[in-house]
Amino acid sequence: MVFPAGPPTPVWEVITGYTRYWLVVAALDLGVFEELAGGPRGLDELAEATGVASRRLAVVLDFLVTAGLLTTAGDRVFGLTPTTRGYLLRDSPLSMVEMVRYSPGPRTAWPELSATLRRGRPTRSVEDDAGLFYGRLAIASAPTQQAVAQATAALLPDPGEGALVLDLGAGAAPWAIGMLRAWPRAKALAVDLPTITPFAEAAAAEHGVADRFDVRAGSYLDAVLPIGEAAVVTIGHAIGLQSADLAKALLLRARGALRPGGFVVISDYFRPAEPPAGRGLEGSLPQSMALTLLANTYEAEVVELPTLLSWLAEVGLVAWTTRQFLPGQLVVVATEPGQAPPP
Ligand SMILES: C[S@@+](CC[C@H](N)C(=O)[O-])C[C@H]1O[C@@H](n2cnc3c(N)ncnc32)[C@H](O)[C@@H]1O
C-alpha cells in the first residue's frame, strides 16, 4: 500500500484550520458578512463593495461556503447562513466578531509556543498590558456571556426587591447586566481593575440598567466588598486567572459576600479531569482555552472541574447545579449545603 497510514486527513484539517481562521479574519476586515446582511448578493457586486478583484474574492467566498459560513446555490450568488447571521455580524445581539479577533490572545504569542512551553512562561503576558487586552476581551465576550447570564438567572429564584448581584472580574459586566435584565428589582456592583470598570459602566448605560448599577475599581482580591449581603456573586472566566491559593482566597471572599441562601456562580471552560474521548468541539474547546492561557499568561491555568468542587468544599459551598449553555463552557452554581436542588 502506498499510504499505509491511510489518508492524511487529520493533518490537512490542522493546516486548513490555520488558513480558515485567517480567512474569517480577512472576511471580517473586508466587511464580507456585513455586505450580505441585507440579503444574498452576486460575486461582482460583492467584489465592488469590498474592493477585491472578483477572481480573488471568489476564493474567499468559496472557502467560506466550505467552512459553513456562507451559502450559495452554485450561481455565484452568496448569502449568510443562520450561524453567520447570529454570530458574525457586528450588531447581532450575540455577536462574536470581536471574539474571533481577541479570544486567541495577541497573535505574536503563537509562533513562540514551543519555547513558552519549555520555559514555563511566555516572554510577554497579557497581564503586562492588562488594561488594553482585558478591555478588548471584555467587550468581545460580553454579548454571548450576557445571554448565558440571563439563562442562569432563569434557574435561580427571583432574589427580590433591592437584592444585590456582585460581579467579580466583571469585564464589560455581562453577568451583572444579564441578571439585572432578568430581575428588574435587583441592583448590581461590578468589581474589576480601574482600566476596565469604564467598560462596565458604558455597557450598563447601553443596556439601560445604569440606575441600578455601580462599579468598584480595584482587585477582587483586596477591594472592600459587601459582607453577607449579595444574593448572587458571579465569577465569570476569572477563577483560573491566578494561582490556586489566590483562587481559593477569591472564593472565600465571594462566600463572605453572600447573604444566607445566596448563590455563587462560576463560569469557565473547565478542563475535564480525564482526556477527552472524542474529537468534538466540547472536548477540544477547554484544551484550546488551556493552551491559550499557557501561551499568553504567566500564572493562569484552566482549572479542572473536580479541583473547583474541592475548592468550593474548602470554603463551605457545594455545587447546586451545573449547566452548559454554550459548547465547552460550564456554569457552576454553588450555595451553602442543604438547599433543595433546582426544580
Ligand atoms: C476573561 S475576563 C471575563 C469578563 C467577564 N466576567 C466574562 O465572563 O465575560 C476576566 C476579567 O477579570 C478581570 N481581572 C483579572 N484580574 C483581576 C483582579 N485581580 N481583580 C479584579 N478583576 C480582575 C480582568 O480585568 C477581566 O475583565
The ligand as an ORCA input file, in Angstrom:
! r2SCAN-3c Opt
* xyz 0 1
  C     -11.783     36.832     30.880
  S     -12.390     38.343     31.529
  C     -14.047     37.895     31.959
  C     -15.019     39.031     31.884
  C     -16.467     38.644     32.249
  N     -16.577     38.287     33.656
  C     -16.965     37.487     31.395
  O     -17.286     36.419     31.947
  O     -17.057     37.654     30.176
  C     -11.580     38.364     33.106
  C     -11.764     39.683     33.836
  O     -11.152     39.580     35.131
  C     -10.529     40.808     35.402
  N      -9.499     40.633     36.429
  C      -8.336     39.951     36.328
  N      -7.661     40.021     37.487
  C      -8.434     40.771     38.324
  C      -8.281     41.200     39.679
  N      -7.215     40.865     40.404
  N      -9.258     41.960     40.226
  C     -10.358     42.305     39.515
  N     -10.550     41.922     38.229
  C      -9.597     41.168     37.654
  C      -9.964     41.242     34.074
  O      -9.647     42.631     34.060
  C     -11.094     40.857     33.125
  O     -12.013     41.900     32.936
*
